[in-house]
C-alpha cells in the first residue's frame, strides 16, 4: 500500500510547484509591466518639461530683443505646466571693489519639474545650478582695440507670478525705453547677480581679464564679477522693458 501512495505524493508536489511557479512568473510579469509603465511615464514627463523649457527660452529671446523694439509690445509665453515669476536681481559696476552703479534688473524665471529658464540682465540661462548653460549671452561688448567697453543690460521690473497646468499662456506686455550713460575712463568690473553663476563664469573666462564669484549684498545670491580689461572708456546701456505678465 505504501508503494502505491508515494507516486501520488510526488505528482501532487509537482503540481503544487507548477502552480507556484506560474504564480511567481505572473507576479514578476506584473512588476515588470508596472516598472515599464512608470519608466515610460517619467520619460514622457521629462520630454514635456524639456520641450516647455526650450519653447519658453526661445519665446523669451524674441520677447526681450532690445535691438528690435522701442515702445509698447505684446508677446506670449506658452507652456504645458509650470510657473513664471520674477526675482530680485542686480547688475553692478565696480571699481577697486567699490560699487559705482547698481541697476535693479530683476529676473524672469520659468520652472517646470527639474527644468528652469531665467532671463537676467539680458542673458537667458537654462538648467539648474549644478548643470546650466547660456541660451543667450549677455549683451556686453568691447571694441576691437579694447579701448571701449559697452555694458548692455535689460531690466524687467517686478511682475506677478503666472502658473498652471494643462496648457498655459502668459502674455508679456512691455513698454521699452533705452538709456545710455558714459561711466568714464578706467578699470571697471561688471557684476551680474544670478542663481546659476557657472555659465557666466565660463563665458567671461573667454575674455581677457579676471573672474570671481561673491555675494556682494549678503542676500545669499552670488554675483559673477568680471574685470574685462583696464583703462577703458566704459558705457552703460539700459534696456528697460517695464514688463507686466498676465495669464491668457
HELIX and SHEET records of a PDB file:
HELIX    1   1 UNK A    2  UNK A   63  1                                  62    
HELIX    2   2 UNK A   66  UNK A   68  5                                   3    
HELIX    3   3 UNK A  197  UNK A  205  1                                   9    
SHEET    1   A 9 UNK A 131  UNK A 136  0                                        
SHEET    2   A 9 UNK A 123  UNK A 128 -1                                        
SHEET    3   A 9 UNK A 115  UNK A 120 -1                                        
SHEET    4   A 9 UNK A 107  UNK A 112 -1                                        
SHEET    5   A 9 UNK A  71  UNK A  87 -1                                        
SHEET    6   A 9 UNK A 162  UNK A 186 -1                                        
SHEET    7   A 9 UNK A 232  UNK A 240 -1                                        
SHEET    8   A 9 UNK A 148  UNK A 155  1                                        
SHEET    9   A 9 UNK A 140  UNK A 142 -1                                        
SHEET    1   B 7 UNK A 131  UNK A 136  0                                        
SHEET    2   B 7 UNK A 123  UNK A 128 -1                                        
SHEET    3   B 7 UNK A 115  UNK A 120 -1                                        
SHEET    4   B 7 UNK A 107  UNK A 112 -1                                        
SHEET    5   B 7 UNK A  71  UNK A  87 -1                                        
SHEET    6   B 7 UNK A 162  UNK A 186 -1                                        
SHEET    7   B 7 UNK A 244  UNK A 247 -1                                        
SHEET    1   C 5 UNK A  98  UNK A 103  0                                        
SHEET    2   C 5 UNK A  91  UNK A  95 -1                                        
SHEET    3   C 5 UNK A 189  UNK A 193 -1                                        
SHEET    4   C 5 UNK A 223  UNK A 227 -1                                        
SHEET    5   C 5 UNK A 210  UNK A 214 -1                                        
END                                                                             
